């Protein structure tokens, strides 16, 4: 497989354990961690390859962000898209997965702490590199600094999304590390929003339209980030109290403009084969704007296919975890080809095509593997039990198919953070909600539907766009944002004060303050200046 220069450099950096000014990470429990690897500007950055090697850890950290128990999990499992039943001794994990789906997490939930730590690791790496770049005589210094600022802004985007509040390190000139004698408090949501917006806007002009190296940021990535930022502005400039979300100022026209910039650039096109966006050979897909790159190499691949497929679905074996609930499966229309990603009924090995059975396998007399919309109890299939489900219980979503060349569960499918289809649907939603002059929400939605061969709609409203985002972006980590952002007056769902807090299958809790996660208790213990989010 072709390796871009960035991929080769990432592999080099990871295998050599090169550390680039990691600074102090707020994700660690000890805020006084010393800096072991400060690199002086006159000691490094002698050529472009060394600059790219320094950037690589910032990009490599994105693989962790979208790993099994990090930002992606917190964006999926607490929604109506994903549930991970306990299957005997599998996926129990102290109840952590079902706690997420039930909306019963606490400040000590380990995945909440992991997500906080990963985002802050990215921020610390960015700040360390920015410190080292000060005064460095390198080619395209302005563009390199801008690139680092954009990546740092994206890690703050994650904190803004998940927690609403977090300390900001890097908003003052020359500030790159935490002062252990003056630990920072968490800023409010509007302050973080404004910081992310300012960083992106100030960095944009120094960047190329789009990098000629797959995966690196350019102006188009900035516009895509801004489009998403502005789409969620009404939520992300508001506040969250014990009674739930108080919305802030919408930015529909700005979201429309940024999404339109990407569409109008002509640098991207909708792939006529929708599923080609997600296959193991999807590097350089014409629809991808910003991606997490992966290789079928130990430590450099994605485990995404493993999370959803059965143990016998591939030759190497998968993990048989992530499923979806019946309501979500039934929302997909039979005449929409995107429903084909849903695995239901008799299953086959996705590499060989042979019918498969539950463990111990067909040859050993295991029952046929038949995925169902219900979650039958292992010891009595006439009962429903999400805490002790069968191996076949639950529909699976095979959106990112397994790589036949996988290495120990490392698959090469790139993961799109932003792709062109989302720009069309952001433009549609923003145009509709903001009544933006010249907008054509119906036309944008039907552009997406025509691409996959789904029947075109005669009219469009907010509920239709919400559904369309489900069909198009299922399991891509968008659903939590979409449910929280959706207008609370939608008649499709009732209860809970907002669509994220409503009840659905196996979820009864409707606490409205859970639209943000708690500040992890480990972080509060390490930094007394932090205070807890309301309701926790």
N, C-alpha and C positions, 0 to 999 in steps of 0.2 A: 504494500500500500504506500502511496505517495505520502511523504512526511513534509509538511511545511517547515520553514525555518523555525517558526515559533515552536512547533511540536518538538523538533529535535532539541531545541534549547531547553524546553521544559523537561524533557527526559534527562538531559545532561545535568540540569540543576538539581532535580530530585535525586538522581542516582549518586551525585557527588555531594549531596547534602550541603550545597552552597547556601549560606545564610546572608541575607542582605539587610543589614541595619534593622533588625526586627524591633528595636525599641522596646517599649513596655506595653504589653497587651492587657487591656481591661478584661479580656476573656479569661485570663488566668486568675486563680484565687489570690495569688500573691502579687500585689501591685508594686512591690519593691524589687521585682526581678531585675537583675543587672543586665546591661547590654554587653554581650560577649563578642559581638562581631561588627562593631562600628567600622565602616570602611571610609577612609578619607578620600576626598575627591581626587587628590593628586596620586593616589595609589591604585586607582581603578579607572574604569571608563576611558580606556585608551583607544577604543574603536567601537563601531556600531554593534558588533557581536557581543561585547562586554556589557553594553547598555541593555541589549535584549536579554542577556542572561540575568541581569539585575531585575528586569521586569517580570521574568518568568514566574517567580514565586507568587506575585500578585495575581497572575492568571491561574496558576495551579490551585490557588486557594478556592477558586470557583468550583472546582470538582468536589471539594468538601461541602460547600454551600448546598449543592444539589445532591448530596449523598443521602443515605437511607434514613438517618435520624437527625437531620439538620433542617435548614430553612425549607427545603422542599417538603419534608414530612409535615412540618407545622403548617404549611400552606395547603396540604391535601387531606391529611387524616382527620382534622377536626371538621371537615365539610361533608356534604352529602355525596361526594364523589368516591370517598375511600373509607373502607373499614378493614381492620386487620383482626379477624377473630382469633382467639386462642384455640389451637388444634392439638389437643392432648398436652404434651410438654413443649410444643412448638409455639413460638410467638407469645408466650406468656409474659416474659420479660418484666416480671413484677407488676403486671397490669398497666404498664406505661402506654401501650398502644391503644387499648380500649379506653383508658382514661382520657386520651386525646379525643377520641370519637364521641365520648359521652359528655364532653365539656366539663370535666371534673378535675382538671389539672391544678396543681398548686405551685407556689414559688420554688419548691424543691424538685420539680419534675426535671429529670436529667436532660431530656432533649431540649427543653427551654434554655437550660444553661449552656448546652453545646452550641445552639444557634447563636446565642449572645457572644460566646467565645470566638466562634469562627468569623463572624462579621468584624469583631474588634481585632482579631488577628490580621485580617485584611487591611484594616485601618492603620494598625501599628506598622505593618510592612510598608504601606504607602508613605506614612510619615517618616519612617527611617530612610527610605529611598529619597524622599524629597530633601531631607537634611543632607544626605550625601551628595545630592546633585547641586547644592548651593555652591556656586563658584566653579563648578566643573566645566572644563573646556571640551565639549563634545559636539558632534554634528547634531543639528536640529534640536538643540537644548530646549527651546521654547515648546516644541511639539512633544518632547519626551516628558517634560514637567506637566504639560496639559494632560497627557495620557494618564499619568499617575493620579492627577487630581480627579479625573473622571472615574477611575477605578475606586478611589477612596470614596467618592460621592455615591457610587453604587453600593458600597458596603454600608454607608449611612442610610441609603434608601431601604435596605433590608431592616435595619434597626427601626427606622421610621414606620415601616409597614408592620413589623411584629410587635414592637414594644411601645411605640409612640413617644417614649422618652428615653434619652441616653445622654451621657456626657459627650461633648464635642471637643476633640483634641485636634487642633490645626486651624481654628478660626481666628487665631491671633498670629501676627507676624512672628516668625521664628519659633513658633510653638510646635514641637514635634514629639515630645514625650510628656508623660505625666509627672508632675512634681509630687513626690511621695509625701512632702510636708504640707501640701495643699491639694488634697484629692478633689477632683471635680464633681459637682452635683450633676444630676440629669437635667438637661434642658427640656423645655416643653416642646410639644409637637410642632407648633408653628415655627419655633426657632430652628428646629432641625430641618423642616421643610424649606425654609428660606435659605439655610446654609447649602443644602443639596442643590437647590435651584441656582443659587449664585455661583457655586463651583462649576456647575455644568455650563452655564452661560458664559462665564469668564474663560473657561478652557476651550470652548468650542472653536473659536476663530483660529487658534493656533494649530488645529488638527487638519489633516487631509480630509477630503470628502469621505473617503473610506480607505482603510488600510489595504495595501496590496498583499498583506499577510493575513490569511484566514484567522479570525478570532480576535484580532487587535481592534481597538476602538478608533473611530474617526467621527467626523461630524454626524454621520447617519446614526451611529450608535447613540450619540448625545441626543439627537432629535427623538429617537425611539424612547430613551429614558425619560426625556421631558414630556413626551406624549403620555406616557404612563403616569408620571408624577402629576401632571395637570388633570388627567382623567380622574385620579383619586383625590384631588385637592380638597374637595368638599369634606371628605373624611379626614384627610391628613393635616388640614389646617384647623380642625376642630379640636375638641377635648373629650375625654372619656372619664366620667365619674361613676360612682356606684350605680347610678340609674341608667347608665349607658352612654351612647354617643350623642354629643352635641355638635352638629355639623358646622363647618366653617364656610369659607368663601369658595364657590365653584369657579373653575377656570375652563369652562367648556370650549370657548373660542380658542384659547391657547393650546388645548389638547388637540383640537381640530387642525390648527395651523401646523403643529409639529408633526402630526401623523401625515398630513398632506405633503409636507416637505419631503418625507421619505418616499411616499408614493410617486410624487411628481418628479423625483430625481431621475427616474428611469434606470437606476442601477440595480433594481431588484424586479423579479417577476414571480408570479404565482406558478409553482410547479404544477403542470397539468396532471401529474401523478401525485396526489396528495400524500400518499404513504411514503413517497421518496424523501419526504422531510425527516423521516425518523429511522431509516434503515441503517445498517452498519456501514454502508458506503456513502453516507449522506454528506461527507465533507465537501464544502464549497457549494452546497445547494443554493440555487439562485434566489430562494426565498428567505434565506437566513440573513439576519442583520447582525445579531450578537449571539455567539454560541459558547458553550462550554465544550472544549475539545477533548476527545478521548481516543485512546489507542487500545488495541487488544494486546496489551503489555502489562505485566504485573505492576500494580500500583498506578497505572495511567489510564485504566479503563473505567467504564461505568458499570455499576451493578444493577442498573435500572431494570433490565429484563428479568433478572433473578427475583426481584421483589414480588412480581406478580404471577410468575409461571409456576406450575407444579413441579415437584421434584423430578418427575419423569418426562417433562416437556422438552428437555434438551438432552443431548448425549452426556454432557458434563454434569447436569443437574441444576435445578433452581431451588428457590427457598419457600415457595407456596405460601405467600403472605398476603399482600395487598389485594383486596377484592372491592367490589362496588355493591351498593344496595339495590334492591329491586326497583325502587322509585326512579333512580337515576338511569338504570338500564331501560326501563319502560318509557322514559322521556325521549329516547332515540327512536325516530320513526323508521319503520321497515323499508321505506323507499329512500332513505338516506344512506348512501354507501359507507359513510363514516361509522355506521353501526357495525360494520364488519370487524372492527377492532375488538368487539365484545366476544369473548370466548364463552360459549354456553353449549350444553349437550355433550355428546361423546367427544373426547379429546384425542388428539394425535400428537406424536412427537413432532415438534415444529421443524426439526432438522431432517428426519427420515420419512415423515408422513405416516408412520405406522400407528394404529390405534394403541392407546396405552391404558393402563389400569392404575388404581391406587397401589400404594406400597403393600406388600413386597413386590408387586409387579404381576403382569398377566401370567407369566410362566409359573409363578409360585402360587397362583390362585387368588390374587388380589381382585377385588371387584372392579368392573370397568370404571374409568374415570369420567364421570358425567357431571359437568358443572351445572349448578342450579341457581335460581334466584333466591332460594331459601337457605337457611343456615341450620341444617339438621344436626342433631346431637350424635356424637360418635357412637354411644352405646345404645341408642334407641332412635333410629332415624325418623320415627313418627313425631318426635319432639323437636322444638327449636331451642338451640342453646348456643349463644354467641361466645360463651366462655369455654365450651368444649365441643367445637364444631368438627365435622368430618373433613377429610382432605379435599373433598369435592365441593364443599359448601361455598357458594358465592360465585358470581360472574367475575371473570378476570378481564382486564383490558390489555390487550397485546398491541400497544401502540408503537413501542420501540422493540421490534422483533429481535430475537437472540442472534448473536454473531456466530456463525459456524466455526469461526477461527478464534473464539474466545479462549482466554488463558486464565484458568482458575477463577472464572466468573468475571473477568475483565473484558467488557465488550467495547467495540469501537464506535458505537453510535454517538455522534455529536448531539448535544442537548441544546436546542434553541431557546435562549432566554427571550429574545424578540425575533419575530419573523414578519414578513410583509402582510400576511393575513390579519395579524393583530392590528396593524396600522389601518387597514380598511375598517375593521370593526370598532376601533377607537374613533375613527373619523365618523362612522355611522352613529355611535352612541353620543359623542360630543355634539355632532350636528343636530341630532334629535333633541337632546335635553337642553341645549343652548340655543335652539332655533337659529343656528348660524346661517347667515345669508349665503346662498349658493350651494348649500349642503344637499346631499341626496342619500339619506340613510337607507331607503329601500334599495336604491341602485347599488350601494356598497355591500349590503347584506346579500343581495342576489348575485353579485360578482363572486362572492365566496361560495355560494351554493352552486352556481353554475360550474365552478371549477371541479367540484366533486360529483356532479351529475345529480344533485338533489333538486326536487321541484322548486321552482321560484315562488316567492311569496307575493301575494297581491297587495299586502300592506305590511307595515312594520310598526311596532311600538316597543317600549322598553322591555316588556316581558319577552318579546320575540328576540331581541338582541341578546338578552341574558341567556336564553336557550341556545342561540346560535354560538355564543362563546363557549357554552358547555360542549356542544357538538364538535367545535373546531379545536378547543384547547384542553379537552379532558386529559387529566393527569400531567399537564404541563406546569402546574403550580400556580394557576390563575384563579381557581375557584373561590378561595377564601376572600381575596380582594373583591371579586365580583359580587359575592353575597353581601358583604358588608357595605359596598358602595350602592347597591340597588336601592331604589326608593322604597321607603317603608310602607307606602300606600299600595304597593302591588297586591292584587287580589289573588295571585297564584298561590302565595303562601300566607299563612296566618299564624300569629302568636310569636311572642318573644321580643317584640319591639323592632327587630330587624331580621333580615332573611338568614343571617348567620346564626342568630340566636333562636330561631324557630325550632320546633320539634321535628324529627324525622325518625326513620326506623332505628330502633335501639337507642335513640337519644331523646331524653326527656328534659334535661336541664335547659332552661331558657335565660340564664344569667346574662343580662345585656352588657355588663362590663367586660365580658370575655372577648369583645372585639379587639382588645389588645391582650397580650400575654403579660404575666407578672414579671417584674424585674427579678432575675434569679436570686434566690436567697444567698447563694454563695458569693454573689457580687456585692450584695448589701453587707454581708459579713466582712468582706475585704475592704469595702469603701463606706465608711459611716456617713459620708455626704449624700449617699443615695437614699431615696425614699421609695416606698412601694407604690405601685399603681393602685388606684381606687378599687375597692371591692375585694382585694386579696388580703 
